[in-house]
Amino acid sequence: MMPPRFLVTHARQAGTVAVFVVLCLILSLLTPHFLTTSNLLNVAQQTVINAVIAVGLTYVILSAGIDLSVGSVLALAGVVLALALQAGWPVPLAIGACVLVGAACGTVNGLLVAFGRLPPFIATLGLMSVARGGALLVTDGRPVSGFDASFRWLATGEVLGIPVPVWCMLGVYAIAHFVLKRTKFGRYVVAIGGNEEASLLSGVPVAACKVGIYALGGGLAAAASVLLTARLNSAQPIAGLSYELDAIAATVIGGTSLMGGQGSVFGTLVGALIMGVLRNGLNLLGVSSYVQQVVIGAVIIAAVLLDSVFKGSKR
């Protein structure tokens, strides 16, 4: 028999998986088009961008932080990627520059939070505006398009019948899970979110870790921009609007506490899939996009309320 503490700790994750399974069963009964291979692969592809951004935000929220700039960072990094490709840079080099720009933006956030002592909300809100303005300034507000077929393969290619973006997402999550569970950095992330002062007294380099956490979040937002740019075959300076809200929602629905110190990468993936399945199912049922916004909002409120209930049960 599993100890009660184990059951309490994992009850939220089990509940998230149960919600996902029940949602899939309900939608499969309501529409025959849901449980088709083509539709399920479509859901997975639609989930990729949000899921990759959300895994970076999982680290940030686990450390009791928040990052509102990821959508704007995605746009700026995508513009850099597109301009590099148009300039004739090799695809790997252009992608490297893109991820570097995202990580640099995240590093700025981390420095402002760790050394500037700014609240994460204010620091990332400011960078959200700076990054968006930078993307618009560089492109004069126009999209950048037209790339080589080798780059487009990142969106259109398949390996073993599964789209390349889905493989990329699974790879990101596998690495993120390993880092969080098996490395010192991952343990530090959870410790800082659980009790920052105790972590500092225990010798954890809190400031340096925070910079690294936000840099990781920015880098993953840039990685998502690579997949989005390949899918659209263009980089839009207005891309990523409200993406930060979707990513935060996926993270919270997946069981990561907004207070920090508790959550998992696996839970975030399930949370992102719940949002993807919900949107897809509502589309198949012909539900208005306005009603969809109401439903998604209600799900987010329910997830936060559930988190509060479980927090209270552990006291």
N, C-alpha and C positions, 0 to 999 in steps of 0.2 A: 504494500500500500504506500502511495506517495505521501510525504509529509504535508500537513495543512499549509505550511508556509509556501511550499512549492506550488500548491494549487492556487493560493491567493495571488502569488506573483505572476503566474501564467494564465490566470483566469481571463484577463483582459485580451490577451493574444488569442486564446481559444475562442472567446466571444467574437472577435473580429473575423476569424476564419468561419465561424458558424454563420455570421451575418452574410458573408460572401457566398457561402454555399446555398443558404436559403434564398438569397436574392437571385442567384442563377436558376434555382428550381422554379421560383415564381415566374420569372421571365420566360423560361422554357415552356411553361404551361400557358402563358398569355399570348405568346407568338411562336409559331413553328420555325421562324427564320433565325431565332436566337442561337439554338444549339447546332448550327451548321459550321463546318470547318472554316469556310471562307469568312463567316461573321466573327468567329472566335479569334482568327488571325487578325482580322480587322480591328477588333477590340484591343488586342495586344499591341498592335502598331500605334493605335491612337493613344495608348497609355504610356508609351515609351518616353516621350518628352517630359511629361509631368513626373514620371517615376524617377528619371535620372536627376532632375532638379531636386525632387523630394528627398533623395538619399543624402544629398549634401545638407539639406535643411534638417535632416534627422540628427546629424552630428551637431549642428548649431543649436537646435532646440534641446538636445540631450545635455548640452553644457549650460542650459538655462539662458540661452540667447535667442535672438530672432534676426532674420535677414529679409528685409523688404526690397532689397535691390536686385535680386536674382533675375527678375524678368527684364530689367533694363540692362543688366550685365550680359544676359543672353543676346539682346539686340546689338549691343556694342561689339561683343566678341564675334557675332555672326557677320557684321559689317567688315571687321578686320579680316576675317576668313575670306569673304567674297572678294575684297579688294586684292588680297594676296594671290588668290587664284587667277583673277583677271590679269594680274601683273606677270603671270607665268611661273609662279612659285610651284615647286613640286607639291603634290597633295599632302604628304606627311609633314612637310615643313610648314605649310599654310595652317594645317590643323594644330601643329605645335604652337604657332604664333597665336592662334585663336585661344587655346587653352591657357597660354601664358598671360594673355590680357585678362581673362576671367580670374585667374589666380591672383594677378596683381590687384585687381579691383577688390577681391576678397581680402587681400593682405591689408589694403588701406582700411577696410572696415575693421579688421582685427586690431590694427594699430590704434585706431580711434577709440575702440572699446577698451582695449587692454591698457594702453598707456595714456590716452587722452581722457580716460574715465567718462566717456560719453555713454549714455544709455544706448543699448543696441538698437532700440527703436529709432532714436534720433539719428545715430550715425548712419545706419543703413537707409533711412528715409532720405537723408541728404545725398548719399551716393546714388540712390535710385534716380534722382533728378539729374545729377552730374553725368551719369552714364547714358541716360536717355538723351540728354542734350548733346553729348559727344557724338552719339550715333547719328543724330539728325544733322549736326554740324558737318561731319565728315562727308555725308552723302547728299547734303543739301536737301534732305527730306525725301530723296528718291530711292527706290529699291535698286539693288545691284544684282544683276542676273546674267545667266549664260555661262555654264561651266562644262568642263570636259566630262565625257561619259564615265571615265574611271572614278570620278568623284560621286557622280550620281548613283553609282553602284551601291553606295552606302545606304541608299534609300530603296532602291529597286531590286537589289540582288537577293538571292536566297541561298541558304546552305541547309541541305537535308530537308528541303521543303519548308523551312522556317525563315521568315524575312530576316535580313541582316540586322536591322535595328533592334529586333527582339533579342538576337544573340548578344548584341552590344549591351543592351539593358541587363540581361542576365549576368554578363561578365562583370559589369560595374557592381551589381549587387553582391556577387560572390566575393569580389575583392573587398568591398566595403564591410561585409559581414566578417570576413577574416580579420581585417584590421581592427574592427570594434571588439571582437571577442578574443583575439589571440595576440594582440600586441600591447605594449606598454602605453602607446598613445591612446588606444581605444579605452583602456582602463582609466586613463587620466580624464578623458572626455566625460565619462560617466561620473567619476569622482568629483569633478569640478561642478557639474550640474547638481549633484547630491548635496554637497556642502563645500563651497569654494574656500571658506576660511580654514576649515579642517584640512583641505587638500594642500593649501599653502603652508600650513604648519607641519604637514607631513613631508614636505620637500618637493611637492609637485611644482614644476615650473609653469604656474598658471598663466602668466602673461604670454609666454611663448606658445603655449598650447592654444590659447584663444586665437592668436594670430594664425596659427596653422589650421585651426578649425574653420575660420572664415575664409582662408585662402582655399581650402578644400571645397567649401560651398561654392565659391566663385568659379573655381576650375570645373566643377561638375555642371554648373549652369552653362559654361562655355562649351563643354562636351555635348550638352543637349542642343546647343545652337548648331553644332556641326550636323547632327542628325536632322534638325529642322530645316536647315539651309539646303541639305541634299534632297529632302523630300519636296520642298517647294521650288527647288531649282532657282532660288533667289534669296537674298538677304534683305529683310525689311527693317528699316530703322524704327518702325513702330511695332515690331514683333515683340512678343512676350508680355503684352499688356495683361495685367491681372494674373500672370502665371505664378507669381509668388503666393497669391491667395490659394490657388489650386494646390500648390505644393505643400503649403502649411496645412491645408485641409487633409491631404492624403497622409501626412505625417501624424496628425492628431487622430484621425480616424483609425490609423494603424496602431494606436496605443502609446505613442510617445507623449509623455506628459509635458505640458507647456511650462511646468515648474522646473523641468530638468531632472536628470538623474535616473530616468526610467523610460525604456523604450527599446525597440529593436529594428534592425534593417528589414528583417523579414516582415514585420508588422507593417512597415511603411509600404512595402511592395503590395501587400494585400490591400492596404488602404487605397493605393493608387488604382488597383484593379477594381475595387468596389466603385470608385468614382467613374472609371471607364465603362464598366458594365452598366451602371445606373444610367449614364448619359446615352449609351448605345441602346439600351432597352427602351428608354423613353422616346428616343428617335424612331425606333421600330414601331412603337405603339402610336406614333403620330402626335405625341404630346407637345404642346407649344413650348418654344424656347423660354418664354417668360415663366411658365409653370416649372420648367426644369430648374431655373434659378432658385425658385422657392423651395423645391424639393432638396436640392443640393445644400442650400442654406440650413434647412431643417435637419439634415443628416449631420452637418458639422456641429450644430448646437447640441444634438443628441450625443455625439461623440465626446464633446467636452464635458457635458453633464455626466456621462458614464465614467469619464476619467475622474471627475470630482467625487463620485460615489465610491469608486474603488480606492481613491486616496483616503477617504474618510474611514473605510472599512479596515484600513491597515493601521489606524491610530490606536 
